[in-house]
Amino acid sequence: MNSIVSEQAGSGWASELRATFSLAWPLVVAQVAQNALFTTDVIMMGWLGPEYLAAGTLATATFNPVLLLGGGIVSSVAPLAAQALGARQIRNVRRTVRQGFWVAILIALILLPIVWQVRHILLAMGQDPQLAAMAQEYMHIAVFVLFPGLGLFAMRSFLSALGSTRIILYATLFGVFLNAIGNYALIFGHFGFPRLELRGAAISTVLTNLVMFGTLLTYALTHRRYRRFHILARFWRPDWARFWEIFRIGTPIGLTLMAEVGMFAVAAIFMGWLGTSALAAHAVALQCASFAFMVPLGLAQATTVRVGLSFGAGSNQGIGRAGWTSLVLATGFMTITCILFLTVPSVFVRLFLDPGDPASLTAFMMAGTFLAIAGLFQIVDGAQVVAVHVLRGLNDTKIPMLIALFGYWCVGMPIAWFLGNEDRLGGVGVWIGLATGLTFCAIVLTARFALRERLGLVDRRRMVLSA
C-alpha cells in the first residue's frame, strides 16, 4: 500500500505530468468508451427514425440530470479516499467505500419513483404527447439502471483513488461491446430476439451497467492488492459520521453536475418547441460535443485524485502542479476539437444522419450548424470541468456549486431562452446561451483555484481524517 501513497511524492512539473498521464489515460479512454455507450444508443435510435431519436433524447435529457445528481454525491468517495491515502489513514478508505454503497442505494430508492413519472414531466413542459409516451416506454425500463449505475460511481471512485484505472477502462470497453450487441439484437430483433425498439435499448443499457458494476466489484474483492480493504465486510454496520460526510461533500458535487446537465436538458426542451428536426439535430450535435468532452472529464477525474493526495500530504506545491498541468492538457486537447468542429462538422454528423434521406435532410443541415457553434465553447468547457474537479480535491464543493448554478441558470439559460425563440435565432440562439454559461463558469472557477491560498482552500483543517 505504501507504493500507492508514494506516487504523490514526486516533485517537479515533468514528474507531475508523468503521474497525471499515467493515472488519467485509462480514465480518459474509459470516459470515451462510456460515452460510446450512449453514442451507440443515439446512432441506433437514429436508424429507427427521427421520432425515435427525438423521444430517446427527451427521455435521457430528463433522466441524466437526476442520475448525475446521485452519481455526483457518490463520487465524493474519490477525494475522501485519496485524502485518506495521502495522510496514510487506510481505515478511512474502507469506511468511505462501504458508506458510498449505502448512499448509492438510498439515492436510487428516492429517485426511482420520480423518474417513473417522465411522461407527466414532459407533458408539463409542453412536449409532444406522442414523443412523451415513447419516452415513457423507454424510461420505465431504463430507470432501473440507477442501482448498478450509482454503484459504478462508487467503484470507479474507489479504484481511481488507489490508482487502479486500467480495470475501469477494460470493464467499460467490454460494456461498449456488450451494449452494441444488445442494442442490435433487441432494438431491431436480430439473433432470434424480438424487435423491441426503444424498450430494447433500455434493456441493453440496464444489463450492460449491471455487468460493468459486477466486474469492478468482483475485481476489488478478489485482487490481492485490494481485497485487504474488505469493502463489503460488516456491510450492514452503520458508520453515520462517514455516511453524512459523503453527503456533505458530495451533495454540492451532485448539484453542480445536475446544474450543468440540467442546462443541456432544458436546452433539449427548448429544441423540442422548435420541432422534431431541431431536437434530432440538437441530439446529434450534443453527442459529438459530449464525446470530445470525455477527454477533459477523464483527465479531471484523475486530477481530483492527484490534488487529494497532495492535499492529504500537506503539499501546496503539489496541489498547484496537479491543477495547472491538467488545465493546460485539457484546454490544449479541446483547442484541437474546436478546430475540427468548426471546419468539418458534416464529417461527424454523417455518423448519425443520412443526408440522402429526405426525412433526415433538415435535421442534418441544422446539426452541422449546431456543431460548428459547439466548437466555439470546447476550450472553456474543458477548462471549467478541470477547474471544478481540482477544487473537489480540496473539499471545496459548496462555492463552486453556487458558481455553477449562477453561471448555468442565471447567465446561460436566460440567453438560450431569449435568443432561442423561433422569431430570433432559434436553435442557434440556444447554443449561444450554452456557450455563454460555460464561459462564465470557466473564468470564475479557474480564478478561484488560482487564489486558493488567499481563500484558505489549502488549510488541512478542512479535511476530514478521523482516526
N, C-alpha and C positions, 0 to 999 in steps of 0.2 A: 504493500500500500504506500510505502514511502516513495516509490517511483512515480506514483500518480501525483502525490503532493509536490514532489521536487520539480515537476515540469513547470511550475510557476516561478522557479528561482532564477531562470536565465536572465541575463542582463543585456541591454543593447537593442537597437532597432532591428538589426538583422536577426538576432535570436528571437525577438517577438514576432517578426514576420514568419519565420520558420514554424514557430509554435502555433501561431494563429492558422497558418495554412494547413498544417498537419491535422489540427482539430476541425477546421472548417470545411475542407473539401468534401469529406463524406457527407456532412450535413447539407452542403450546397447541392450536391448531386441528389441526395435524398429528398430535398425540398423540390427540386426539379421533377424528380420521379413522383413525389406526392401530388404535385400539380398535374402531372401527366395522367393521374387517376381521373381528375375532373376533366382534363382535356379530352380523354377518351370518351367520357360520357357526353361532352358537348359535341364532339365530332359525330358520334353515332346517333345522337338525338337529331342533329342536323340532317343526317341521312334519312331520317323518318319524315322530315319536312319542317318548314319554318315554324308552324304552330306548335309542334312538339318541342322544338328548341326554345321557343318563347315560354312555354309552360314550364319546362325544366329550369329555365333561367329564373322565373318568378319563384319557383319552389326553393331553389338553392339560395336565392337572394334573401329570402325570408329566414331560412334555416341557418345559414352560415354565421350571421351575427350572434345568434344565441349559442351556437356550438363554440365559437371563438371566445365568447364571454366565459363559458365554463372552462375551455382549454387554457385561457389566459390565467385564470385563477390557479388551476392545477400546475401550470408551467412555472409557478414560483418555486416549485421543487428544485429547479436548476440553480438559481442563485443561492438559495439557502443551503443546498448540499455543497455547492462549490465553496462557499464561505466556511462551512464546517471543515471541509478538506484543507483549505488554506490555513485554518487555525489548528489543524490536526485533532479535531474533535469528531472522531469516526462514528461514535454512537449517535450523534445528531443526524448523520446521513441516513442511518437506518430508521430513525424516528420520523424523519421528514418524508421518506418514500412511503412508509406504511400509512401515514396520515394523508398523504396525497391521494392514495386509493380511496380512503374514506370520503374525502372531499369530492372525488370524481363520481362516486356512487350517489352521494346526496344530490349533487347538482343535476345529474341525469334524471333522477326521480322528480325533481322540481320542474325541469324544462320540458319533459316529455308531454304532459297534458297541455302545455302552452302551444308547442309546435303542432300538436294534433289539430288545432283549430285553424290551420293555414288557409283553408278556403274562405272562412269568415273574415280573416285578417285581410286577405287580398281583395275581397268584395268591398270591405270597408274603405280600402284605398282606391276604389274606383276602377279596379281591373276588370277585364272582360270575363263574364261568368263562365264561358266555356274554358278559357285558359285557367281560371281559378279551380274549376272542377278537375281538370287534368293535373294541375299542380298538387291537388289533394291526393289524387290517386298515387302519385309518386311518393309524396311525403308520408303517407300513412304506413309505408314500409320503411323508408329511409330514416325515419325518426329513431329507429332502434339502433342506429349507428352511434348514438350518444354514449352507450355503455362501453363498447370497445374503443370508440374514438377518444373519449376522455381518459380511458386507461392508457391509451397510446401516448397521450401528452405526459402522463406521469412517468412511463417507462423511458421515453425519449429524454426527458429531463434528467432522470437518474443516470442513465448511461452516458449522456453528454457530459455531465458533471465529472464523471470518472474518466473521461477521455476516450470512451469506447464508442466511437461514432460509426465505424465501418459496419457493425452489425445492423445499425439503423438503416444504413444505405442498402445492405443486402436484403433486409426484410422489405424495404419499400420497393426495391426493384422487382422482387418477387410479387409484391402486391400489384404493381402495374401490369405485369404479365397475367396474373390471375384475373384482374378486373377486366382486361381487354377480352380474354377468352369468355368470361362470364357474360359480359355485355353482348358479345357477338352471338353467343348461344341463346341467351334469354330475351334480348330485345327483338331479334329477328327470327327466332325459332330454329336455329341450326343444331346439328348434332343430335337430333331427335327430341329436343326440348320444345315446349310450346312457345308460340310468339307472344310475349308479354309486353312488349314495347316499353313504356315508361316504368311499369312495375318491374320489368326485368332489369332495368338499370338500377333501380333501388335495391333489389335483392342482391345483385352483384356487389354493390357498394357495401352493404352490411356484412356480407360474408368475407369480403376482402379485408375490411378493418378488423374483423374478428380473428382472422388468420394472422394478420400482422401483429396484433396485440399478443396473441398466444405465442408467436415466435419469439418476441422480445422477452416476454415473461419467462418462458422456458429457458432461454439463454441465461438470464440473470440468476435463475435458481440452480442451474446445473454447472455453469462455468466455474472453474476453481478460483478464478480471480474475484468473482462477485458473489458466490454463494455464501461466503463468510459474513455477508451483511444480513442474511436471513430475513429478507424483506417481508416475508409472509409469516414469520414466527410470531405467535401470540397475536394474530391479526385482529382478533376481536377485542384486544385490550385497548381501552381508550388512552389517548395522550392529548388531553384537551389543550394544553399550552401550545403544542406544536400544531394541532388542528386549527386553532384560531389564528396562529401566526401565518399559516398558509393563506387563510382568508384575508388577513390584514395586508400582507404583501401582495397577494395575488389578485384581489378584487380590483384595485386600480389598474393592474395589467389587463385583466379581462375587460374592464370598461373601456380602456384605451383601444384594445383590438375591436371591441364592439362598435366604438365610435367611428373608427376608420372603415371597417367593413360595412357598418350601417350606412355610412355616407354613400358607398357604392351601391348598396341595396336600394336606398331611396332614389339614387340616380336611375336604377333599373325601373322603378315605379314611374319616374318622370318619362322614361323612354316608352313605357307601356301606354302612356297617354298619347304618345305620338304615333302609335300603330305597331303592328306586328313586325313589319320590316325594320323599323327603327330599333325595336327591342332585340331582334335577332342580330342585327349589326352591332349593337352595343355588346351583346354577349360574346361575339367573336373578337372584337377589339379588346375587351376586358380580359378575355382569356389569354390573348397574346401578351398583353402588358403584364398580367399576373405571372405568366410563365417566366418572363425576364426578371420579375421581382423576386422570384425564388432564390436567385443567386445572392443578392444582398441580405435576404431574410436568413438564409442558412449561415452566411458569414456573421450576421448579427447575433444569432443564437450562440455561436461559438464565442463571440465577444463577451456575452454575458458571463460565460464560464471563466474566460481569461481575466476579466475585470474582477469577478467574485473571488478568484484565487488570490489575486494581488491585494484586494481589499482585506480578505481574511488574514493575509500575511503581513499587513500593515505597510505595503509598498506603494507609496503615492506615485513614484516614477513608473512603476509597472502599470498602474491604472492608466496613466497618460499614454504610455506607449501602446497599450492594448486598444484604447479607444481611437487614437488618431490613425493607427495602422489600418484598422478596419474601415474607417471613414474614407481614407484615400483609396483603398481597394474597391469599396462599393461604388463610389462616385466614378471611378475610372471605368469599371465594367458598364455602368449604366450610360455613360457617355457613348459607348460603342452601340448599345441597343437603341439609343436615341437616334443616332445617325441612320441605322438600318430602318427604323420605323418611319423616319422622315423621307427616305429616298426610295425604298422598295416595299411599301406597305402591301401591295397586291400579292406579293410572293407568299406572305403569311395568311392572308385572307382566303386564298385558294385552297388552303388545307381544310377549310370548314364549309365553304360555299362554292357552288359551281356557277361561274359567270355565264355558262352556256345554257343554264336552266332559266327560262323566263320568269319562273316563280321566285327565283333567288337573286335576280339581277339587281333589283333595287337595294336589297339588303347588302349585296356585295359592294356596290358603289359607296353606300353610306359607311360600311365597315372600314373601307380604305381611308376615308376621310377621318373617321374617329381615331384610327390607329396612328395616323400622322400626328394628330394632336397629342395622343398619348405619349409619343416620342418626346414631346417637349417637357413633360414632367418626370421623365425617367430619372434624371440626375437627382432632383430634390427628393423623389420617392426613395431612392437608395440612401440618401443622407439621413432622412428622418427616421427610417427604420433602424439604422445602426445607432443613431444618437439615443433613441429611446431604450434600446437594449443595453447600451453602455450604462445608462442611468439605472436600469434594473439591477445591474451587477453591484450597484452601490446601495441597494434597497430604496432607491429614490423612485417611487412609483406614483405618489399622490399628485404632486405638482405636474409631472408630465401628463398625467391623465387629464388634468384641468386644461393644460395647453392644447392637448389633442381635441378635447370637447369644444373648446373655443374655436380652434383653427378649422376643424371639420364642419361644425354645425353653425357657428356664428360668422364664419368667413366663407367657406366653400359652398355650403348648401344654399344660402340666400342668393349667391351669384348664379349657381346652377339653376335654381328655380326661376330667377328673373330672366336670365339670358336663354334658358331652355324653353321658354314659351314659344309656341308654334308661330306666333306673329313676329318673333325676334330671330334668334339664331337656331332654335330647335335643338337637335341633338348636339350640334357643335357647341352651343352655349352650355349645355350640361357638362360637357367635358372640360370646358374652360373653367367652370366652377370647381370641378375636382382638382384641377391643376393648381388653382389658387390656394385652396385649403391645404394641400400638401406642401406647397412652397412656404407658407406661413409656419407650419409646424417644423419644417426642416431648419429654418433660420433660428427660431426660438430655442428648440431643443439642443441644437449644436452650440449655441451661445451658453446655455445652461451647463453643458459639460465643460466648456472652456473656462467657466467661472466656478468650477466645482469646489476649489479650495476656499475661495471667498465666501461661498454659500454654506460651507461646513459639511459638504456631502461626503468628505473622506474621513470624517470623525468615526473611529472604530466603535465608539459607544453607541452608534446607531445600529450595530449588528446585534443579532440575537444568537448568542452562542452559549447557551446554558450547559452546565456540566452534565 
